[in-house]
């Protein structure tokens, strides 16, 4: 997906810590080889973006003009 200039949001919430760490190491290496960016956006979430995409969390909160823009990323079915 990174090669196709697509952003990827990855959630390691339901993985064992050792598995998540190995996946994160692999993805971090791939992002460097493919000239992408990897940044932590939550407790267990990472955003992988192509080099031409810039994400600034502070700027997103300013654009909301004080509105609540929180979103529940938990996709677990109950």
N, CA, C and O atoms as a CHARMM CRD file, in Angstrom:
* protein
*
  312
    1    1 UNK  N      0.82100  -1.19300   0.00000 PROA 1      0.00000
    2    1 UNK  CA     0.00000   0.00000   0.00000 PROA 1      0.00000
    3    1 UNK  C      0.86400   1.25500   0.00000 PROA 1      0.00000
    4    1 UNK  O      0.51300   2.26000  -0.61900 PROA 1      0.00000
    5    2 UNK  N      1.98600   1.19200   0.69300 PROA 2      0.00000
    6    2 UNK  CA     2.88000   2.35400   0.72800 PROA 2      0.00000
    7    2 UNK  C      3.44400   2.64500  -0.66000 PROA 2      0.00000
    8    2 UNK  O      3.61800   3.80700  -1.02700 PROA 2      0.00000
    9    3 UNK  N      3.72500   1.62100  -1.41500 PROA 3      0.00000
   10    3 UNK  CA     4.22900   1.79900  -2.78300 PROA 3      0.00000
   11    3 UNK  C      3.18900   2.51300  -3.64500 PROA 3      0.00000
   12    3 UNK  O      3.54400   3.28700  -4.53400 PROA 3      0.00000
   13    4 UNK  N      1.89500   2.25200  -3.38200 PROA 4      0.00000
   14    4 UNK  CA     0.80900   2.88600  -4.14100 PROA 4      0.00000
   15    4 UNK  C      0.42000   4.24200  -3.55900 PROA 4      0.00000
   16    4 UNK  O     -0.63400   4.78000  -3.89600 PROA 4      0.00000
   17    5 UNK  N      1.26700   4.80200  -2.68200 PROA 5      0.00000
   18    5 UNK  CA     1.02400   6.10500  -2.03800 PROA 5      0.00000
   19    5 UNK  C     -0.25600   6.13500  -1.21700 PROA 5      0.00000
   20    5 UNK  O     -0.98400   7.12800  -1.22500 PROA 5      0.00000
   21    6 UNK  N     -0.52600   5.05200  -0.51200 PROA 6      0.00000
   22    6 UNK  CA    -1.68900   4.98000   0.36200 PROA 6      0.00000
   23    6 UNK  C     -1.23300   5.00200   1.81800 PROA 6      0.00000
   24    6 UNK  O     -0.15700   4.50500   2.14800 PROA 6      0.00000
   25    7 UNK  N     -2.04900   5.57500   2.67000 PROA 7      0.00000
   26    7 UNK  CA    -1.77200   5.60100   4.10700 PROA 7      0.00000
   27    7 UNK  C     -2.34200   4.34700   4.74800 PROA 7      0.00000
   28    7 UNK  O     -3.36100   3.81600   4.30500 PROA 7      0.00000
   29    8 UNK  N     -1.67600   3.88100   5.79500 PROA 8      0.00000
   30    8 UNK  CA    -2.11300   2.67200   6.48200 PROA 8      0.00000
   31    8 UNK  C     -2.13800   2.94600   7.97600 PROA 8      0.00000
   32    8 UNK  O     -1.14100   3.38600   8.54900 PROA 8      0.00000
   33    9 UNK  N     -3.27500   2.68600   8.60600 PROA 9      0.00000
   34    9 UNK  CA    -3.41000   2.80100  10.04700 PROA 9      0.00000
   35    9 UNK  C     -3.34500   1.39500  10.62300 PROA 9      0.00000
   36    9 UNK  O     -4.15600   0.53800  10.27100 PROA 9      0.00000
   37   10 UNK  N     -2.39100   1.16000  11.49900 PROA 10     0.00000
   38   10 UNK  CA    -2.14000  -0.18100  12.02100 PROA 10     0.00000
   39   10 UNK  C     -2.41700  -0.17300  13.52000 PROA 10     0.00000
   40   10 UNK  O     -1.90500   0.67900  14.24700 PROA 10     0.00000
   41   11 UNK  N     -3.23100  -1.12600  13.98200 PROA 11     0.00000
   42   11 UNK  CA    -3.55200  -1.24000  15.40100 PROA 11     0.00000
   43   11 UNK  C     -3.03400  -2.57500  15.91700 PROA 11     0.00000
   44   11 UNK  O     -3.44300  -3.63500  15.44200 PROA 11     0.00000
   45   12 UNK  N     -2.14200  -2.51800  16.88000 PROA 12     0.00000
   46   12 UNK  CA    -1.55500  -3.72700  17.45900 PROA 12     0.00000
   47   12 UNK  C     -2.25400  -4.13300  18.75600 PROA 12     0.00000
   48   12 UNK  O     -1.72300  -4.94700  19.51100 PROA 12     0.00000
   49   13 UNK  N     -3.40800  -3.59000  19.01800 PROA 13     0.00000
   50   13 UNK  CA    -4.11300  -3.78800  20.28500 PROA 13     0.00000
   51   13 UNK  C     -4.36500  -5.26000  20.60400 PROA 13     0.00000
   52   13 UNK  O     -4.25300  -5.66500  21.76100 PROA 13     0.00000
   53   14 UNK  N     -4.69500  -6.04900  19.61500 PROA 14     0.00000
   54   14 UNK  CA    -5.06800  -7.43600  19.86400 PROA 14     0.00000
   55   14 UNK  C     -3.94300  -8.43200  19.56700 PROA 14     0.00000
   56   14 UNK  O     -4.19400  -9.62800  19.41800 PROA 14     0.00000
   57   15 UNK  N     -2.71600  -7.94200  19.48300 PROA 15     0.00000
   58   15 UNK  CA    -1.56900  -8.81500  19.25100 PROA 15     0.00000
   59   15 UNK  C     -0.77600  -8.95700  20.53500 PROA 15     0.00000
   60   15 UNK  O     -0.79700  -8.07200  21.39000 PROA 15     0.00000
   61   16 UNK  N     -0.07900 -10.06900  20.66700 PROA 16     0.00000
   62   16 UNK  CA     0.84300 -10.21700  21.78100 PROA 16     0.00000
   63   16 UNK  C      1.97000  -9.20200  21.60900 PROA 16     0.00000
   64   16 UNK  O      2.32600  -8.84700  20.48600 PROA 16     0.00000
   65   17 UNK  N      2.52200  -8.74400  22.70900 PROA 17     0.00000
   66   17 UNK  CA     3.53100  -7.68100  22.63900 PROA 17     0.00000
   67   17 UNK  C      4.73900  -8.08300  21.79400 PROA 17     0.00000
   68   17 UNK  O      5.24200  -7.27600  21.01300 PROA 17     0.00000
   69   18 UNK  N      5.20300  -9.31200  21.94100 PROA 18     0.00000
   70   18 UNK  CA     6.36800  -9.76500  21.16500 PROA 18     0.00000
   71   18 UNK  C      6.06800  -9.77000  19.66800 PROA 18     0.00000
   72   18 UNK  O      6.91000  -9.36800  18.86500 PROA 18     0.00000
   73   19 UNK  N      4.87500 -10.21900  19.28900 PROA 19     0.00000
   74   19 UNK  CA     4.49300 -10.23300  17.87700 PROA 19     0.00000
   75   19 UNK  C      4.35000  -8.80800  17.34600 PROA 19     0.00000
   76   19 UNK  O      4.80000  -8.50400  16.24100 PROA 19     0.00000
   77   20 UNK  N      3.73400  -7.95200  18.12300 PROA 20     0.00000
   78   20 UNK  CA     3.54600  -6.56200  17.70500 PROA 20     0.00000
   79   20 UNK  C      4.89500  -5.88000  17.51300 PROA 20     0.00000
   80   20 UNK  O      5.07700  -5.12000  16.56200 PROA 20     0.00000
   81   21 UNK  N      5.83600  -6.14600  18.40500 PROA 21     0.00000
   82   21 UNK  CA     7.16500  -5.53300  18.29300 PROA 21     0.00000
   83   21 UNK  C      7.87200  -5.98900  17.02200 PROA 21     0.00000
   84   21 UNK  O      8.49800  -5.17800  16.33900 PROA 21     0.00000
   85   22 UNK  N      7.77800  -7.27100  16.69900 PROA 22     0.00000
   86   22 UNK  CA     8.40700  -7.78500  15.47200 PROA 22     0.00000
   87   22 UNK  C      7.77100  -7.17200  14.22900 PROA 22     0.00000
   88   22 UNK  O      8.47500  -6.78200  13.29800 PROA 22     0.00000
   89   23 UNK  N      6.45800  -7.08700  14.21300 PROA 23     0.00000
   90   23 UNK  CA     5.74800  -6.47100  13.07800 PROA 23     0.00000
   91   23 UNK  C      6.14100  -5.00700  12.94400 PROA 23     0.00000
   92   23 UNK  O      6.39800  -4.52400  11.84100 PROA 23     0.00000
   93   24 UNK  N      6.18800  -4.30900  14.06100 PROA 24     0.00000
   94   24 UNK  CA     6.54100  -2.89600  14.04100 PROA 24     0.00000
   95   24 UNK  C      7.96400  -2.69500  13.53000 PROA 24     0.00000
   96   24 UNK  O      8.21900  -1.77000  12.75900 PROA 24     0.00000
   97   25 UNK  N      8.89200  -3.55200  13.94900 PROA 25     0.00000
   98   25 UNK  CA    10.26900  -3.46600  13.45100 PROA 25     0.00000
   99   25 UNK  C     10.31000  -3.66400  11.94100 PROA 25     0.00000
  100   25 UNK  O     11.00800  -2.93500  11.23700 PROA 25     0.00000
  101   26 UNK  N      9.56500  -4.64800  11.44300 PROA 26     0.00000
  102   26 UNK  CA     9.53100  -4.91000  10.00800 PROA 26     0.00000
  103   26 UNK  C      8.93300  -3.72300   9.25400 PROA 26     0.00000
  104   26 UNK  O      9.48700  -3.28300   8.24600 PROA 26     0.00000
  105   27 UNK  N      7.81100  -3.20900   9.73600 PROA 27     0.00000
  106   27 UNK  CA     7.13400  -2.08600   9.08200 PROA 27     0.00000
  107   27 UNK  C      8.00300  -0.83600   9.12100 PROA 27     0.00000
  108   27 UNK  O      8.04100  -0.07700   8.15300 PROA 27     0.00000
  109   28 UNK  N      8.69900  -0.61900  10.22800 PROA 28     0.00000
  110   28 UNK  CA     9.58800   0.53400  10.32900 PROA 28     0.00000
  111   28 UNK  C     10.70800   0.43100   9.28900 PROA 28     0.00000
  112   28 UNK  O     11.04300   1.42300   8.64200 PROA 28     0.00000
  113   29 UNK  N     11.28300  -0.75000   9.12700 PROA 29     0.00000
  114   29 UNK  CA    12.32300  -0.94900   8.12400 PROA 29     0.00000
  115   29 UNK  C     11.79300  -0.74600   6.71200 PROA 29     0.00000
  116   29 UNK  O     12.44700  -0.11900   5.87900 PROA 29     0.00000
  117   30 UNK  N     10.60500  -1.27900   6.44800 PROA 30     0.00000
  118   30 UNK  CA     9.99200  -1.11700   5.12400 PROA 30     0.00000
  119   30 UNK  C      9.70300   0.35100   4.83500 PROA 30     0.00000
  120   30 UNK  O      9.87400   0.80700   3.70500 PROA 30     0.00000
  121   31 UNK  N      9.26600   1.09300   5.84800 PROA 31     0.00000
  122   31 UNK  CA     8.96000   2.51000   5.62600 PROA 31     0.00000
  123   31 UNK  C     10.22200   3.28900   5.27600 PROA 31     0.00000
  124   31 UNK  O     10.17400   4.22500   4.47800 PROA 31     0.00000
  125   32 UNK  N     11.33700   2.91100   5.86400 PROA 32     0.00000
  126   32 UNK  CA    12.59700   3.59800   5.54700 PROA 32     0.00000
  127   32 UNK  C     13.07000   3.26600   4.13400 PROA 32     0.00000
  128   32 UNK  O     13.53800   4.14700   3.41200 PROA 32     0.00000
  129   33 UNK  N     12.95000   2.00100   3.73900 PROA 33     0.00000
  130   33 UNK  CA    13.35800   1.58500   2.39600 PROA 33     0.00000
  131   33 UNK  C     12.47700   2.24100   1.32900 PROA 33     0.00000
  132   33 UNK  O     12.96600   2.62500   0.26700 PROA 33     0.00000
  133   34 UNK  N     11.18400   2.36900   1.61400 PROA 34     0.00000
  134   34 UNK  CA    10.23700   2.91900   0.64100 PROA 34     0.00000
  135   34 UNK  C     10.02600   4.41800   0.82100 PROA 34     0.00000
  136   34 UNK  O      9.09500   4.98300   0.24800 PROA 34     0.00000
  137   35 UNK  N     10.86800   5.05800   1.60000 PROA 35     0.00000
  138   35 UNK  CA    10.80400   6.50600   1.83500 PROA 35     0.00000
  139   35 UNK  C      9.44200   6.92700   2.38000 PROA 35     0.00000
  140   35 UNK  O      8.83000   7.87700   1.89000 PROA 35     0.00000
  141   36 UNK  N      8.98200   6.21700   3.38800 PROA 36     0.00000
  142   36 UNK  CA     7.72800   6.56700   4.04000 PROA 36     0.00000
  143   36 UNK  C      7.96700   7.06400   5.44700 PROA 36     0.00000
  144   36 UNK  O      9.11000   7.18100   5.88900 PROA 36     0.00000
  145   37 UNK  N      6.89100   7.35400   6.14700 PROA 37     0.00000
  146   37 UNK  CA     6.96800   7.82000   7.52200 PROA 37     0.00000
  147   37 UNK  C      6.10800   6.92200   8.39600 PROA 37     0.00000
  148   37 UNK  O      5.03300   6.48300   7.98800 PROA 37     0.00000
  149   38 UNK  N      6.59200   6.65500   9.59600 PROA 38     0.00000
  150   38 UNK  CA     5.84400   5.86800  10.55800 PROA 38     0.00000
  151   38 UNK  C      5.78100   6.67200  11.83800 PROA 38     0.00000
  152   38 UNK  O      6.81100   7.07300  12.38000 PROA 38     0.00000
  153   39 UNK  N      4.56500   6.91000  12.32500 PROA 39     0.00000
  154   39 UNK  CA     4.45600   7.64600  13.57400 PROA 39     0.00000
  155   39 UNK  C      3.37300   7.04200  14.44600 PROA 39     0.00000
  156   39 UNK  O      2.36800   6.52500  13.95900 PROA 39     0.00000
  157   40 UNK  N      3.60600   7.12000  15.75400 PROA 40     0.00000
  158   40 UNK  CA     2.66300   6.60400  16.73400 PROA 40     0.00000
  159   40 UNK  C      1.52400   7.60500  16.88300 PROA 40     0.00000
  160   40 UNK  O      1.76000   8.79300  17.10600 PROA 40     0.00000
  161   41 UNK  N      0.28900   7.12400  16.76100 PROA 41     0.00000
  162   41 UNK  CA    -0.86500   8.01500  16.86100 PROA 41     0.00000
  163   41 UNK  C     -1.80100   7.62000  17.99800 PROA 41     0.00000
  164   41 UNK  O     -2.81000   8.28800  18.22600 PROA 41     0.00000
  165   42 UNK  N     -1.48600   6.56300  18.70100 PROA 42     0.00000
  166   42 UNK  CA    -2.29700   6.10700  19.82400 PROA 42     0.00000
  167   42 UNK  C     -1.49300   5.13800  20.65700 PROA 42     0.00000
  168   42 UNK  O     -0.33500   4.85600  20.34900 PROA 42     0.00000
  169   43 UNK  N     -2.10800   4.62300  21.72200 PROA 43     0.00000
  170   43 UNK  CA    -1.40100   3.70800  22.61200 PROA 43     0.00000
  171   43 UNK  C     -0.86000   2.48600  21.87700 PROA 43     0.00000
  172   43 UNK  O      0.24200   2.02200  22.16900 PROA 43     0.00000
  173   44 UNK  N     -1.62600   1.96700  20.93100 PROA 44     0.00000
  174   44 UNK  CA    -1.18900   0.78800  20.18300 PROA 44     0.00000
  175   44 UNK  C     -1.34800   0.98600  18.67800 PROA 44     0.00000
  176   44 UNK  O     -1.31900   0.01900  17.91700 PROA 44     0.00000
  177   45 UNK  N     -1.51600   2.23000  18.24900 PROA 45     0.00000
  178   45 UNK  CA    -1.77000   2.51400  16.83700 PROA 45     0.00000
  179   45 UNK  C     -0.62300   3.30100  16.20700 PROA 45     0.00000
  180   45 UNK  O     -0.04500   4.20200  16.81500 PROA 45     0.00000
  181   46 UNK  N     -0.31900   2.92500  14.96600 PROA 46     0.00000
  182   46 UNK  CA     0.72800   3.59700  14.20300 PROA 46     0.00000
  183   46 UNK  C      0.17000   3.95100  12.83500 PROA 46     0.00000
  184   46 UNK  O     -0.64800   3.22300  12.27300 PROA 46     0.00000
  185   47 UNK  N      0.62200   5.07000  12.31400 PROA 47     0.00000
  186   47 UNK  CA     0.19800   5.52000  10.99400 PROA 47     0.00000
  187   47 UNK  C      1.39900   5.47500  10.06100 PROA 47     0.00000
  188   47 UNK  O      2.42000   6.11400  10.31600 PROA 47     0.00000
  189   48 UNK  N      1.26800   4.72500   8.99200 PROA 48     0.00000
  190   48 UNK  CA     2.29900   4.59000   7.96400 PROA 48     0.00000
  191   48 UNK  C      1.85200   5.42200   6.77000 PROA 48     0.00000
  192   48 UNK  O      0.78400   5.18700   6.20500 PROA 48     0.00000
  193   49 UNK  N      2.67600   6.39600   6.39100 PROA 49     0.00000
  194   49 UNK  CA     2.30800   7.30000   5.30100 PROA 49     0.00000
  195   49 UNK  C      3.42600   7.39600   4.27500 PROA 49     0.00000
  196   49 UNK  O      4.59900   7.23300   4.61100 PROA 49     0.00000
  197   50 UNK  N      3.06200   7.66200   3.01500 PROA 50     0.00000
  198   50 UNK  CA     4.07300   7.91300   1.98500 PROA 50     0.00000
  199   50 UNK  C      4.81100   9.21700   2.29500 PROA 50     0.00000
  200   50 UNK  O      4.35200  10.01500   3.11200 PROA 50     0.00000
  201   51 UNK  N      5.92400   9.42300   1.65600 PROA 51     0.00000
  202   51 UNK  CA     6.77500  10.58800   1.90900 PROA 51     0.00000
  203   51 UNK  C      6.05000  11.90500   1.62800 PROA 51     0.00000
  204   51 UNK  O      6.37300  12.92000   2.24500 PROA 51     0.00000
  205   52 UNK  N      5.08700  11.91200   0.71800 PROA 52     0.00000
  206   52 UNK  CA     4.41300  13.15400   0.34900 PROA 52     0.00000
  207   52 UNK  C      3.22500  13.50400   1.25200 PROA 52     0.00000
  208   52 UNK  O      2.51900  14.47600   0.98300 PROA 52     0.00000
  209   53 UNK  N      2.99500  12.72800   2.31800 PROA 53     0.00000
  210   53 UNK  CA     1.89300  12.98800   3.24200 PROA 53     0.00000
  211   53 UNK  C      2.45600  13.43600   4.58100 PROA 53     0.00000
  212   53 UNK  O      3.33800  12.78600   5.14300 PROA 53     0.00000
  213   54 UNK  N      1.93800  14.55900   5.09100 PROA 54     0.00000
  214   54 UNK  CA     2.37400  15.07000   6.38400 PROA 54     0.00000
  215   54 UNK  C      1.15900  15.08500   7.30600 PROA 54     0.00000
  216   54 UNK  O      0.11900  15.64700   6.96400 PROA 54     0.00000
  217   55 UNK  N      1.29700  14.47000   8.46500 PROA 55     0.00000
  218   55 UNK  CA     0.21600  14.43100   9.44700 PROA 55     0.00000
  219   55 UNK  C      0.69500  15.16000  10.68900 PROA 55     0.00000
  220   55 UNK  O      1.73300  14.82600  11.26000 PROA 55     0.00000
  221   56 UNK  N     -0.07500  16.15900  11.10100 PROA 56     0.00000
  222   56 UNK  CA     0.26100  16.93300  12.29800 PROA 56     0.00000
  223   56 UNK  C     -0.95200  16.90700  13.21800 PROA 56     0.00000
  224   56 UNK  O     -1.94900  17.57800  12.95300 PROA 56     0.00000
  225   57 UNK  N     -0.87100  16.13400  14.30000 PROA 57     0.00000
  226   57 UNK  CA    -2.00800  15.97600  15.20900 PROA 57     0.00000
  227   57 UNK  C     -2.41100  17.31000  15.83100 PROA 57     0.00000
  228   57 UNK  O     -3.60200  17.55800  16.02500 PROA 57     0.00000
  229   58 UNK  N     -1.45700  18.16600  16.14500 PROA 58     0.00000
  230   58 UNK  CA    -1.78100  19.46600  16.72700 PROA 58     0.00000
  231   58 UNK  C     -2.58400  20.31300  15.74300 PROA 58     0.00000
  232   58 UNK  O     -3.51600  21.01200  16.14200 PROA 58     0.00000
  233   59 UNK  N     -2.23400  20.25400  14.48500 PROA 59     0.00000
  234   59 UNK  CA    -2.95000  21.01700  13.46700 PROA 59     0.00000
  235   59 UNK  C     -4.38500  20.50600  13.32300 PROA 59     0.00000
  236   59 UNK  O     -5.29800  21.29500  13.07800 PROA 59     0.00000
  237   60 UNK  N     -4.59000  19.20700  13.47000 PROA 60     0.00000
  238   60 UNK  CA    -5.92900  18.64600  13.36400 PROA 60     0.00000
  239   60 UNK  C     -6.82100  19.15400  14.48600 PROA 60     0.00000
  240   60 UNK  O     -8.00000  19.42000  14.25200 PROA 60     0.00000
  241   61 UNK  N     -6.29500  19.29800  15.69700 PROA 61     0.00000
  242   61 UNK  CA    -7.12100  19.78300  16.79800 PROA 61     0.00000
  243   61 UNK  C     -7.42800  21.26600  16.63400 PROA 61     0.00000
  244   61 UNK  O     -8.49500  21.71900  17.04800 PROA 61     0.00000
  245   62 UNK  N     -6.51400  22.03100  16.03800 PROA 62     0.00000
  246   62 UNK  CA    -6.77800  23.44200  15.78800 PROA 62     0.00000
  247   62 UNK  C     -7.86700  23.61400  14.73800 PROA 62     0.00000
  248   62 UNK  O     -8.68700  24.52600  14.83900 PROA 62     0.00000
  249   63 UNK  N     -7.88000  22.75500  13.74300 PROA 63     0.00000
  250   63 UNK  CA    -8.86900  22.84700  12.66700 PROA 63     0.00000
  251   63 UNK  C    -10.27500  22.52500  13.15500 PROA 63     0.00000
  252   63 UNK  O    -11.25500  22.90100  12.51200 PROA 63     0.00000
  253   64 UNK  N    -10.38300  21.83000  14.28900 PROA 64     0.00000
  254   64 UNK  CA   -11.69500  21.43800  14.80800 PROA 64     0.00000
  255   64 UNK  C    -12.40600  22.59800  15.49900 PROA 64     0.00000
  256   64 UNK  O    -13.58800  22.48200  15.82000 PROA 64     0.00000
  257   65 UNK  N    -11.71900  23.70800  15.73400 PROA 65     0.00000
  258   65 UNK  CA   -12.31100  24.88600  16.38300 PROA 65     0.00000
  259   65 UNK  C    -12.99400  24.54600  17.70100 PROA 65     0.00000
  260   65 UNK  O    -14.09400  25.02200  17.98500 PROA 65     0.00000
  261   66 UNK  N    -12.33600  23.72500  18.49400 PROA 66     0.00000
  262   66 UNK  CA   -12.85300  23.41400  19.81400 PROA 66     0.00000
  263   66 UNK  C    -13.91300  22.33000  19.84900 PROA 66     0.00000
  264   66 UNK  O    -14.39200  21.99700  20.93300 PROA 66     0.00000
  265   67 UNK  N    -14.29800  21.76700  18.72300 PROA 67     0.00000
  266   67 UNK  CA   -15.29700  20.70300  18.70300 PROA 67     0.00000
  267   67 UNK  C    -14.65900  19.38700  19.11000 PROA 67     0.00000
  268   67 UNK  O    -13.46000  19.18000  18.92600 PROA 67     0.00000
  269   68 UNK  N    -15.46800  18.51000  19.66000 PROA 68     0.00000
  270   68 UNK  CA   -14.98700  17.18800  20.04300 PROA 68     0.00000
  271   68 UNK  C    -14.82700  16.34600  18.78200 PROA 68     0.00000
  272   68 UNK  O    -15.81200  16.03000  18.11500 PROA 68     0.00000
  273   69 UNK  N    -13.58900  15.98400  18.45600 PROA 69     0.00000
  274   69 UNK  CA   -13.32800  15.19600  17.25200 PROA 69     0.00000
  275   69 UNK  C    -12.79900  13.81200  17.60400 PROA 69     0.00000
  276   69 UNK  O    -12.17400  13.15300  16.77400 PROA 69     0.00000
  277   70 UNK  N    -13.05000  13.37100  18.83700 PROA 70     0.00000
  278   70 UNK  CA   -12.55800  12.06100  19.24200 PROA 70     0.00000
  279   70 UNK  C    -13.28300  10.97400  18.45900 PROA 70     0.00000
  280   70 UNK  O    -14.43800  11.13300  18.06400 PROA 70     0.00000
  281   71 UNK  N    -12.59000   9.88400  18.24700 PROA 71     0.00000
  282   71 UNK  CA   -13.14500   8.77800  17.47100 PROA 71     0.00000
  283   71 UNK  C    -12.71900   7.48700  18.12500 PROA 71     0.00000
  284   71 UNK  O    -11.56000   7.34400  18.51500 PROA 71     0.00000
  285   72 UNK  N    -13.63000   6.54800  18.25300 PROA 72     0.00000
  286   72 UNK  CA   -13.31400   5.26300  18.84100 PROA 72     0.00000
  287   72 UNK  C    -12.81500   4.33100  17.73500 PROA 72     0.00000
  288   72 UNK  O    -13.59100   3.91300  16.87600 PROA 72     0.00000
  289   73 UNK  N    -11.52600   4.00800  17.75800 PROA 73     0.00000
  290   73 UNK  CA   -10.92400   3.18700  16.71900 PROA 73     0.00000
  291   73 UNK  C    -11.07800   1.69700  17.00600 PROA 73     0.00000
  292   73 UNK  O    -10.63400   0.87100  16.20900 PROA 73     0.00000
  293   74 UNK  N    -11.69500   1.34200  18.12100 PROA 74     0.00000
  294   74 UNK  CA   -11.83500  -0.06400  18.49400 PROA 74     0.00000
  295   74 UNK  C    -12.85800  -0.72300  17.58800 PROA 74     0.00000
  296   74 UNK  O    -14.05100  -0.43200  17.67400 PROA 74     0.00000
  297   75 UNK  N    -12.39400  -1.60900  16.72100 PROA 75     0.00000
  298   75 UNK  CA   -13.26800  -2.26400  15.74900 PROA 75     0.00000
  299   75 UNK  C    -13.71600  -3.64700  16.21900 PROA 75     0.00000
  300   75 UNK  O    -14.34800  -4.38900  15.46700 PROA 75     0.00000
  301   76 UNK  N    -13.39000  -3.98700  17.45600 PROA 76     0.00000
  302   76 UNK  CA   -13.74900  -5.30300  17.99700 PROA 76     0.00000
  303   76 UNK  C    -15.26300  -5.44400  18.06900 PROA 76     0.00000
  304   76 UNK  O    -15.95100  -4.55700  18.57600 PROA 76     0.00000
  305   77 UNK  N    -15.77400  -6.54000  17.56900 PROA 77     0.00000
  306   77 UNK  CA   -17.22000  -6.76100  17.61400 PROA 77     0.00000
  307   77 UNK  C    -17.60600  -7.25300  19.00300 PROA 77     0.00000
  308   77 UNK  O    -16.89800  -8.05600  19.61200 PROA 77     0.00000
  309   78 UNK  N    -18.70600  -6.77400  19.47900 PROA 78     0.00000
  310   78 UNK  CA   -19.14900  -7.14300  20.83500 PROA 78     0.00000
  311   78 UNK  C    -20.34600  -8.05000  20.76000 PROA 78     0.00000
  312   78 UNK  O    -20.86800  -8.47100  21.79200 PROA 78     0.00000
